[in-house]
Amino acid sequence: MTEENPGFEEQQPDVPSGATPDDAESKAASSSPEEQAAPAGDASQNAGLVAQLDQVRTALNERTADLQRLQAEYQNYRRRVERDRIAVKEIAIANLLTELLPVLDDIGRAREHGELVGGFKSVAESLETTVAKMGLQQFGKEGEPFDPTIHEALMHSYAPDVTETTCVAILQPGYRIGERTIRPARVAVAEPQPGAQTVKPADEQGAQSETADDKENGGPEEG
């Protein structure tokens, strides 16, 4: 008598109706390698995605560097344009004011001779105010040391009361715009007399006289 053990029947692979046992074994053998190769396929796919991500990041970094470089070049271009615009403006103003200097000289001479009166005075003062707003500054005073960078000596003389080359007369005032000199001051200068000794201060002369008296008296008395 055959014993039946329910629940312990050997599981057989699903076989289509009418198939032989050999077909079932061949199906099982053919399906096992594919199931084992599935994890390897997922790993290679992940590696490909990582490589693509690295390429995207590299391209993004390159485009970012290009954008930063273009932005820096644009900022430098704007600065150059602004500097050129300011330089052109300053040159144009300097050229205009240079053409007006003879008129300002005439106004100055008229003022010195007392001829700056009436409507002419009003117009002259308005012109001087306008050029001052445009940045024109007058310089040059009597008694200041001679500076060849801002003075032009038209007359030369010697004087006993100067200790260095000095502007003793302003023949034409100088003009500048900011730090730029558009016309030097034309002056008459005086130099110290050749061989003249520099006048010493009164305090120094008194000290020297006291020293001489001490020497004549044999030196200061000891207490």
MODELLER restraints for C-alpha pairs under 7 A, 6 or more apart:
rsr = mdl.restraints
at = mdl.atoms
rsr.add(forms.Gaussian(group=physical.xy_distance, feature=features.Distance(at['CA:13:A'], at['CA:24:A']), mean=6.38, stdev=0.5))
rsr.add(forms.Gaussian(group=physical.xy_distance, feature=features.Distance(at['CA:15:A'], at['CA:24:A']), mean=5.70, stdev=0.5))
rsr.add(forms.Gaussian(group=physical.xy_distance, feature=features.Distance(at['CA:98:A'], at['CA:182:A']), mean=6.97, stdev=0.5))
rsr.add(forms.Gaussian(group=physical.xy_distance, feature=features.Distance(at['CA:107:A'], at['CA:124:A']), mean=6.57, stdev=0.5))
rsr.add(forms.Gaussian(group=physical.xy_distance, feature=features.Distance(at['CA:110:A'], at['CA:116:A']), mean=5.42, stdev=0.5))
rsr.add(forms.Gaussian(group=physical.xy_distance, feature=features.Distance(at['CA:135:A'], at['CA:177:A']), mean=5.43, stdev=0.5))
rsr.add(forms.Gaussian(group=physical.xy_distance, feature=features.Distance(at['CA:135:A'], at['CA:178:A']), mean=6.76, stdev=0.5))
rsr.add(forms.Gaussian(group=physical.xy_distance, feature=features.Distance(at['CA:136:A'], at['CA:175:A']), mean=6.60, stdev=0.5))
rsr.add(forms.Gaussian(group=physical.xy_distance, feature=features.Distance(at['CA:136:A'], at['CA:176:A']), mean=5.87, stdev=0.5))
rsr.add(forms.Gaussian(group=physical.xy_distance, feature=features.Distance(at['CA:136:A'], at['CA:177:A']), mean=5.02, stdev=0.5))
rsr.add(forms.Gaussian(group=physical.xy_distance, feature=features.Distance(at['CA:137:A'], at['CA:175:A']), mean=5.47, stdev=0.5))
rsr.add(forms.Gaussian(group=physical.xy_distance, feature=features.Distance(at['CA:137:A'], at['CA:176:A']), mean=5.30, stdev=0.5))
rsr.add(forms.Gaussian(group=physical.xy_distance, feature=features.Distance(at['CA:137:A'], at['CA:177:A']), mean=6.20, stdev=0.5))
rsr.add(forms.Gaussian(group=physical.xy_distance, feature=features.Distance(at['CA:138:A'], at['CA:173:A']), mean=6.46, stdev=0.5))
rsr.add(forms.Gaussian(group=physical.xy_distance, feature=features.Distance(at['CA:138:A'], at['CA:174:A']), mean=5.66, stdev=0.5))
rsr.add(forms.Gaussian(group=physical.xy_distance, feature=features.Distance(at['CA:138:A'], at['CA:175:A']), mean=4.56, stdev=0.5))
rsr.add(forms.Gaussian(group=physical.xy_distance, feature=features.Distance(at['CA:138:A'], at['CA:176:A']), mean=6.62, stdev=0.5))
rsr.add(forms.Gaussian(group=physical.xy_distance, feature=features.Distance(at['CA:139:A'], at['CA:173:A']), mean=6.02, stdev=0.5))
rsr.add(forms.Gaussian(group=physical.xy_distance, feature=features.Distance(at['CA:139:A'], at['CA:174:A']), mean=5.13, stdev=0.5))
rsr.add(forms.Gaussian(group=physical.xy_distance, feature=features.Distance(at['CA:139:A'], at['CA:175:A']), mean=6.02, stdev=0.5))
rsr.add(forms.Gaussian(group=physical.xy_distance, feature=features.Distance(at['CA:140:A'], at['CA:170:A']), mean=6.71, stdev=0.5))
rsr.add(forms.Gaussian(group=physical.xy_distance, feature=features.Distance(at['CA:140:A'], at['CA:173:A']), mean=5.54, stdev=0.5))
rsr.add(forms.Gaussian(group=physical.xy_distance, feature=features.Distance(at['CA:140:A'], at['CA:174:A']), mean=6.00, stdev=0.5))
rsr.add(forms.Gaussian(group=physical.xy_distance, feature=features.Distance(at['CA:140:A'], at['CA:185:A']), mean=5.76, stdev=0.5))
rsr.add(forms.Gaussian(group=physical.xy_distance, feature=features.Distance(at['CA:141:A'], at['CA:170:A']), mean=6.55, stdev=0.5))
rsr.add(forms.Gaussian(group=physical.xy_distance, feature=features.Distance(at['CA:142:A'], at['CA:167:A']), mean=5.46, stdev=0.5))
rsr.add(forms.Gaussian(group=physical.xy_distance, feature=features.Distance(at['CA:142:A'], at['CA:168:A']), mean=5.14, stdev=0.5))
rsr.add(forms.Gaussian(group=physical.xy_distance, feature=features.Distance(at['CA:142:A'], at['CA:169:A']), mean=5.43, stdev=0.5))
rsr.add(forms.Gaussian(group=physical.xy_distance, feature=features.Distance(at['CA:142:A'], at['CA:170:A']), mean=6.25, stdev=0.5))
rsr.add(forms.Gaussian(group=physical.xy_distance, feature=features.Distance(at['CA:143:A'], at['CA:166:A']), mean=5.99, stdev=0.5))
rsr.add(forms.Gaussian(group=physical.xy_distance, feature=features.Distance(at['CA:143:A'], at['CA:167:A']), mean=5.34, stdev=0.5))
rsr.add(forms.Gaussian(group=physical.xy_distance, feature=features.Distance(at['CA:143:A'], at['CA:168:A']), mean=5.59, stdev=0.5))
rsr.add(forms.Gaussian(group=physical.xy_distance, feature=features.Distance(at['CA:144:A'], at['CA:166:A']), mean=5.92, stdev=0.5))
rsr.add(forms.Gaussian(group=physical.xy_distance, feature=features.Distance(at['CA:144:A'], at['CA:167:A']), mean=5.66, stdev=0.5))
rsr.add(forms.Gaussian(group=physical.xy_distance, feature=features.Distance(at['CA:145:A'], at['CA:165:A']), mean=6.15, stdev=0.5))
rsr.add(forms.Gaussian(group=physical.xy_distance, feature=features.Distance(at['CA:145:A'], at['CA:166:A']), mean=4.49, stdev=0.5))
rsr.add(forms.Gaussian(group=physical.xy_distance, feature=features.Distance(at['CA:145:A'], at['CA:167:A']), mean=6.04, stdev=0.5))
rsr.add(forms.Gaussian(group=physical.xy_distance, feature=features.Distance(at['CA:146:A'], at['CA:165:A']), mean=5.70, stdev=0.5))
rsr.add(forms.Gaussian(group=physical.xy_distance, feature=features.Distance(at['CA:146:A'], at['CA:166:A']), mean=5.04, stdev=0.5))
rsr.add(forms.Gaussian(group=physical.xy_distance, feature=features.Distance(at['CA:146:A'], at['CA:167:A']), mean=5.58, stdev=0.5))
rsr.add(forms.Gaussian(group=physical.xy_distance, feature=features.Distance(at['CA:150:A'], at['CA:184:A']), mean=4.87, stdev=0.5))
rsr.add(forms.Gaussian(group=physical.xy_distance, feature=features.Distance(at['CA:150:A'], at['CA:185:A']), mean=6.33, stdev=0.5))
rsr.add(forms.Gaussian(group=physical.xy_distance, feature=features.Distance(at['CA:151:A'], at['CA:184:A']), mean=5.08, stdev=0.5))
rsr.add(forms.Gaussian(group=physical.xy_distance, feature=features.Distance(at['CA:151:A'], at['CA:185:A']), mean=4.74, stdev=0.5))
rsr.add(forms.Gaussian(group=physical.xy_distance, feature=features.Distance(at['CA:151:A'], at['CA:186:A']), mean=5.93, stdev=0.5))
rsr.add(forms.Gaussian(group=physical.xy_distance, feature=features.Distance(at['CA:151:A'], at['CA:187:A']), mean=6.73, stdev=0.5))
rsr.add(forms.Gaussian(group=physical.xy_distance, feature=features.Distance(at['CA:152:A'], at['CA:184:A']), mean=6.00, stdev=0.5))
rsr.add(forms.Gaussian(group=physical.xy_distance, feature=features.Distance(at['CA:152:A'], at['CA:185:A']), mean=5.89, stdev=0.5))
rsr.add(forms.Gaussian(group=physical.xy_distance, feature=features.Distance(at['CA:152:A'], at['CA:186:A']), mean=4.69, stdev=0.5))
rsr.add(forms.Gaussian(group=physical.xy_distance, feature=features.Distance(at['CA:152:A'], at['CA:187:A']), mean=6.08, stdev=0.5))
rsr.add(forms.Gaussian(group=physical.xy_distance, feature=features.Distance(at['CA:153:A'], at['CA:186:A']), mean=5.89, stdev=0.5))
rsr.add(forms.Gaussian(group=physical.xy_distance, feature=features.Distance(at['CA:153:A'], at['CA:187:A']), mean=5.04, stdev=0.5))
rsr.add(forms.Gaussian(group=physical.xy_distance, feature=features.Distance(at['CA:153:A'], at['CA:188:A']), mean=5.64, stdev=0.5))
rsr.add(forms.Gaussian(group=physical.xy_distance, feature=features.Distance(at['CA:153:A'], at['CA:189:A']), mean=6.33, stdev=0.5))
rsr.add(forms.Gaussian(group=physical.xy_distance, feature=features.Distance(at['CA:154:A'], at['CA:186:A']), mean=6.37, stdev=0.5))
rsr.add(forms.Gaussian(group=physical.xy_distance, feature=features.Distance(at['CA:154:A'], at['CA:187:A']), mean=5.87, stdev=0.5))
rsr.add(forms.Gaussian(group=physical.xy_distance, feature=features.Distance(at['CA:154:A'], at['CA:188:A']), mean=5.70, stdev=0.5))
rsr.add(forms.Gaussian(group=physical.xy_distance, feature=features.Distance(at['CA:155:A'], at['CA:187:A']), mean=6.90, stdev=0.5))
rsr.add(forms.Gaussian(group=physical.xy_distance, feature=features.Distance(at['CA:155:A'], at['CA:188:A']), mean=4.39, stdev=0.5))
rsr.add(forms.Gaussian(group=physical.xy_distance, feature=features.Distance(at['CA:155:A'], at['CA:189:A']), mean=6.13, stdev=0.5))
rsr.add(forms.Gaussian(group=physical.xy_distance, feature=features.Distance(at['CA:156:A'], at['CA:188:A']), mean=5.87, stdev=0.5))
rsr.add(forms.Gaussian(group=physical.xy_distance, feature=features.Distance(at['CA:156:A'], at['CA:189:A']), mean=5.05, stdev=0.5))
rsr.add(forms.Gaussian(group=physical.xy_distance, feature=features.Distance(at['CA:156:A'], at['CA:190:A']), mean=5.76, stdev=0.5))
rsr.add(forms.Gaussian(group=physical.xy_distance, feature=features.Distance(at['CA:157:A'], at['CA:189:A']), mean=6.38, stdev=0.5))
rsr.add(forms.Gaussian(group=physical.xy_distance, feature=features.Distance(at['CA:157:A'], at['CA:190:A']), mean=4.63, stdev=0.5))
rsr.add(forms.Gaussian(group=physical.xy_distance, feature=features.Distance(at['CA:157:A'], at['CA:191:A']), mean=6.34, stdev=0.5))
rsr.add(forms.Gaussian(group=physical.xy_distance, feature=features.Distance(at['CA:158:A'], at['CA:190:A']), mean=4.88, stdev=0.5))
rsr.add(forms.Gaussian(group=physical.xy_distance, feature=features.Distance(at['CA:158:A'], at['CA:191:A']), mean=4.67, stdev=0.5))
rsr.add(forms.Gaussian(group=physical.xy_distance, feature=features.Distance(at['CA:158:A'], at['CA:192:A']), mean=5.58, stdev=0.5))
rsr.add(forms.Gaussian(group=physical.xy_distance, feature=features.Distance(at['CA:158:A'], at['CA:193:A']), mean=5.39, stdev=0.5))
rsr.add(forms.Gaussian(group=physical.xy_distance, feature=features.Distance(at['CA:159:A'], at['CA:190:A']), mean=5.83, stdev=0.5))
rsr.add(forms.Gaussian(group=physical.xy_distance, feature=features.Distance(at['CA:159:A'], at['CA:191:A']), mean=5.94, stdev=0.5))
rsr.add(forms.Gaussian(group=physical.xy_distance, feature=features.Distance(at['CA:159:A'], at['CA:192:A']), mean=5.36, stdev=0.5))
rsr.add(forms.Gaussian(group=physical.xy_distance, feature=features.Distance(at['CA:159:A'], at['CA:193:A']), mean=5.78, stdev=0.5))
rsr.add(forms.Gaussian(group=physical.xy_distance, feature=features.Distance(at['CA:160:A'], at['CA:192:A']), mean=5.64, stdev=0.5))
rsr.add(forms.Gaussian(group=physical.xy_distance, feature=features.Distance(at['CA:160:A'], at['CA:193:A']), mean=5.49, stdev=0.5))
rsr.add(forms.Gaussian(group=physical.xy_distance, feature=features.Distance(at['CA:162:A'], at['CA:191:A']), mean=6.58, stdev=0.5))
rsr.add(forms.Gaussian(group=physical.xy_distance, feature=features.Distance(at['CA:162:A'], at['CA:192:A']), mean=5.40, stdev=0.5))
rsr.add(forms.Gaussian(group=physical.xy_distance, feature=features.Distance(at['CA:163:A'], at['CA:192:A']), mean=5.62, stdev=0.5))
rsr.add(forms.Gaussian(group=physical.xy_distance, feature=features.Distance(at['CA:163:A'], at['CA:198:A']), mean=6.78, stdev=0.5))
rsr.add(forms.Gaussian(group=physical.xy_distance, feature=features.Distance(at['CA:164:A'], at['CA:191:A']), mean=5.92, stdev=0.5))
rsr.add(forms.Gaussian(group=physical.xy_distance, feature=features.Distance(at['CA:164:A'], at['CA:192:A']), mean=6.21, stdev=0.5))
rsr.add(forms.Gaussian(group=physical.xy_distance, feature=features.Distance(at['CA:165:A'], at['CA:189:A']), mean=6.47, stdev=0.5))
rsr.add(forms.Gaussian(group=physical.xy_distance, feature=features.Distance(at['CA:165:A'], at['CA:190:A']), mean=5.65, stdev=0.5))
rsr.add(forms.Gaussian(group=physical.xy_distance, feature=features.Distance(at['CA:165:A'], at['CA:191:A']), mean=4.56, stdev=0.5))
rsr.add(forms.Gaussian(group=physical.xy_distance, feature=features.Distance(at['CA:166:A'], at['CA:189:A']), mean=5.36, stdev=0.5))
rsr.add(forms.Gaussian(group=physical.xy_distance, feature=features.Distance(at['CA:166:A'], at['CA:190:A']), mean=5.47, stdev=0.5))
rsr.add(forms.Gaussian(group=physical.xy_distance, feature=features.Distance(at['CA:166:A'], at['CA:191:A']), mean=6.61, stdev=0.5))
rsr.add(forms.Gaussian(group=physical.xy_distance, feature=features.Distance(at['CA:167:A'], at['CA:187:A']), mean=6.15, stdev=0.5))
rsr.add(forms.Gaussian(group=physical.xy_distance, feature=features.Distance(at['CA:167:A'], at['CA:188:A']), mean=5.80, stdev=0.5))
rsr.add(forms.Gaussian(group=physical.xy_distance, feature=features.Distance(at['CA:167:A'], at['CA:189:A']), mean=4.49, stdev=0.5))
rsr.add(forms.Gaussian(group=physical.xy_distance, feature=features.Distance(at['CA:167:A'], at['CA:190:A']), mean=6.62, stdev=0.5))
rsr.add(forms.Gaussian(group=physical.xy_distance, feature=features.Distance(at['CA:168:A'], at['CA:188:A']), mean=5.76, stdev=0.5))
rsr.add(forms.Gaussian(group=physical.xy_distance, feature=features.Distance(at['CA:168:A'], at['CA:189:A']), mean=5.45, stdev=0.5))
rsr.add(forms.Gaussian(group=physical.xy_distance, feature=features.Distance(at['CA:168:A'], at['CA:190:A']), mean=6.42, stdev=0.5))
rsr.add(forms.Gaussian(group=physical.xy_distance, feature=features.Distance(at['CA:169:A'], at['CA:187:A']), mean=5.61, stdev=0.5))
rsr.add(forms.Gaussian(group=physical.xy_distance, feature=features.Distance(at['CA:169:A'], at['CA:188:A']), mean=5.06, stdev=0.5))
rsr.add(forms.Gaussian(group=physical.xy_distance, feature=features.Distance(at['CA:170:A'], at['CA:186:A']), mean=6.27, stdev=0.5))
rsr.add(forms.Gaussian(group=physical.xy_distance, feature=features.Distance(at['CA:170:A'], at['CA:187:A']), mean=4.55, stdev=0.5))
rsr.add(forms.Gaussian(group=physical.xy_distance, feature=features.Distance(at['CA:170:A'], at['CA:188:A']), mean=6.51, stdev=0.5))
rsr.add(forms.Gaussian(group=physical.xy_distance, feature=features.Distance(at['CA:171:A'], at['CA:186:A']), mean=5.43, stdev=0.5))
rsr.add(forms.Gaussian(group=physical.xy_distance, feature=features.Distance(at['CA:171:A'], at['CA:187:A']), mean=5.16, stdev=0.5))
rsr.add(forms.Gaussian(group=physical.xy_distance, feature=features.Distance(at['CA:172:A'], at['CA:185:A']), mean=5.79, stdev=0.5))
rsr.add(forms.Gaussian(group=physical.xy_distance, feature=features.Distance(at['CA:172:A'], at['CA:186:A']), mean=4.97, stdev=0.5))
rsr.add(forms.Gaussian(group=physical.xy_distance, feature=features.Distance(at['CA:172:A'], at['CA:187:A']), mean=6.84, stdev=0.5))
rsr.add(forms.Gaussian(group=physical.xy_distance, feature=features.Distance(at['CA:173:A'], at['CA:185:A']), mean=4.71, stdev=0.5))
rsr.add(forms.Gaussian(group=physical.xy_distance, feature=features.Distance(at['CA:173:A'], at['CA:186:A']), mean=6.44, stdev=0.5))
rsr.add(forms.Gaussian(group=physical.xy_distance, feature=features.Distance(at['CA:174:A'], at['CA:183:A']), mean=5.30, stdev=0.5))
rsr.add(forms.Gaussian(group=physical.xy_distance, feature=features.Distance(at['CA:174:A'], at['CA:184:A']), mean=4.59, stdev=0.5))
rsr.add(forms.Gaussian(group=physical.xy_distance, feature=features.Distance(at['CA:174:A'], at['CA:185:A']), mean=3.68, stdev=0.5))
rsr.add(forms.Gaussian(group=physical.xy_distance, feature=features.Distance(at['CA:174:A'], at['CA:186:A']), mean=6.97, stdev=0.5))
rsr.add(forms.Gaussian(group=physical.xy_distance, feature=features.Distance(at['CA:175:A'], at['CA:181:A']), mean=6.18, stdev=0.5))
rsr.add(forms.Gaussian(group=physical.xy_distance, feature=features.Distance(at['CA:175:A'], at['CA:182:A']), mean=5.86, stdev=0.5))
rsr.add(forms.Gaussian(group=physical.xy_distance, feature=features.Distance(at['CA:175:A'], at['CA:183:A']), mean=5.30, stdev=0.5))
rsr.add(forms.Gaussian(group=physical.xy_distance, feature=features.Distance(at['CA:175:A'], at['CA:184:A']), mean=6.63, stdev=0.5))
rsr.add(forms.Gaussian(group=physical.xy_distance, feature=features.Distance(at['CA:176:A'], at['CA:182:A']), mean=5.26, stdev=0.5))
rsr.add(forms.Gaussian(group=physical.xy_distance, feature=features.Distance(at['CA:176:A'], at['CA:183:A']), mean=6.83, stdev=0.5))
rsr.add(forms.Gaussian(group=physical.xy_distance, feature=features.Distance(at['CA:214:A'], at['CA:220:A']), mean=6.09, stdev=0.5))
